[in-house]
């Protein structure tokens, strides 16, 4: 939770690779979507496919890579 909160205020660009699993962090560090897969990265935006079949374009700073 704390690491997700820090990412909201971090000005550095996160390094998230294509095919990485990610979660979407919304306002005030609230988890909005989970288990997405990054399909492509263009500038500071990522095209993400979610487990429910949805797709969206998200700002990289709102994504947190899932590690393990």
C-alpha positions in Angstrom: 0.0 0.0 0.0 2.8 2.4 0.9 4.7 1.7 -2.3 1.6 2.3 -4.4 1.0 5.6 -2.6 4.6 6.6 -3.3 4.2 5.9 -7.0 1.4 8.5 -7.2 3.8 11.3 -6.3 6.9 10.0 -8.0 7.9 12.1 -11.0 10.2 9.4 -12.5 8.8 7.3 -15.3 8.1 3.7 -14.1 9.9 0.9 -16.0 7.2 -1.5 -17.0 8.0 -3.9 -19.8 5.6 -5.2 -22.4 3.9 -8.5 -21.2 4.3 -7.4 -17.6 1.4 -8.1 -15.2 0.1 -4.9 -13.6 -2.5 -3.4 -11.3 -4.1 0.0 -11.8 -3.9 2.4 -8.8 -6.5 5.1 -8.7 -7.1 8.2 -6.5 -5.7 8.1 -3.0 -3.9 4.8 -3.6 -7.1 2.8 -4.2 -6.8 -0.3 -6.3 -9.1 0.1 -9.3 -8.2 -2.9 -11.5 -6.1 -6.0 -11.0 -4.2 -8.5 -13.1 -3.7 -6.6 -16.3 -1.1 -7.4 -19.0 0.7 -4.6 -20.7 0.4 -5.1 -24.5 2.3 -2.1 -25.7 3.9 1.1 -24.3 3.9 4.4 -26.2 5.5 7.4 -24.4 4.0 7.6 -20.9 0.9 5.5 -21.7 0.4 1.7 -21.8 -2.2 -0.3 -23.6 -3.4 -2.9 -21.0 -5.6 -6.0 -21.4 -7.5 -6.9 -18.2 -8.5 -10.4 -17.1 -12.2 -9.6 -17.6 -11.6 -9.2 -21.3 -11.5 -5.4 -21.2 -8.8 -3.2 -22.7 -7.7 0.3 -21.8 -5.0 2.9 -22.3 -3.5 3.9 -18.9 -0.9 6.4 -17.7 2.3 4.6 -16.7 2.4 6.3 -13.4 -0.9 4.8 -12.4 0.3 1.2 -13.0 2.1 -0.9 -10.5 3.9 -4.0 -11.7 3.0 -7.3 -10.0 6.1 -9.1 -8.9 6.5 -12.7 -7.7 
